[in-house]
Amino acid sequence: MGIIDVLFGRRQVKGPAPDRLFAITTAYVTLQAEHQIEPAGTAAIVFQALATSEFEATLKEMEDVVRATGGENGTTVGTQDDEYGYRWMVLRNPEGAPSIEDLAVAINAVSSSIEAAGHGERLLCAVFAFKDAAGRRILFIYNYKRGNWYPFVPDPTADKQRLAERELQIKAQIGDELPIEPEIERWFPLWGIPL
């Protein structure tokens, strides 16, 4: 950041920190052992797709790679577009055999390919699904632009409502192991996640 940026109040946005994505691969052990929050065996990466043959070829290649490597452990992959024009690449472990490590490696491979093709600014976030002892969905969202995580707990009893108190409780429980987004106003809800 230069002096002109300082004078005119412009700030550089913190870029993604790929190593922070893998923090979930150790934090989930604490989530399971100490807080009874279990991995659901699904994860997704969401990005804004480009209608170019080069971008589509990159995605197809990555989907094939994830299918090939996931075939060894039974992980499946699929894509779908949402109503806002974002594409979701969803990965699912076999029933009863969740592997956060496999999901994180696959998500990282996809994001790395998109970045290597020069489209890193198109990445929105990665989402890992969990369930607590009460059966509530808990989603851990990794924001690529900020390089931080945050919990998102949709209220199962109300449409487009979240359980903010539960989210803050989770932050307090896991904040030492997972780089949590410090600005709570940036904990954006993602409705209609296909997990």
PyMOL commands that set and color helices and strands:
alter all, ss='L'
color gray80, all
select helices_A, chain A and resi 3-7+18-21+24-35+53-73+100-116+120-122+164-174+184-186
alter helices_A, ss='H'
color red, helices_A
select strands_A, chain A and resi 38-48+76-81+86-92+123-131+137-143+148-152
alter strands_A, ss='S'
color yellow, strands_A
deselect
rebuild
show_as cartoon
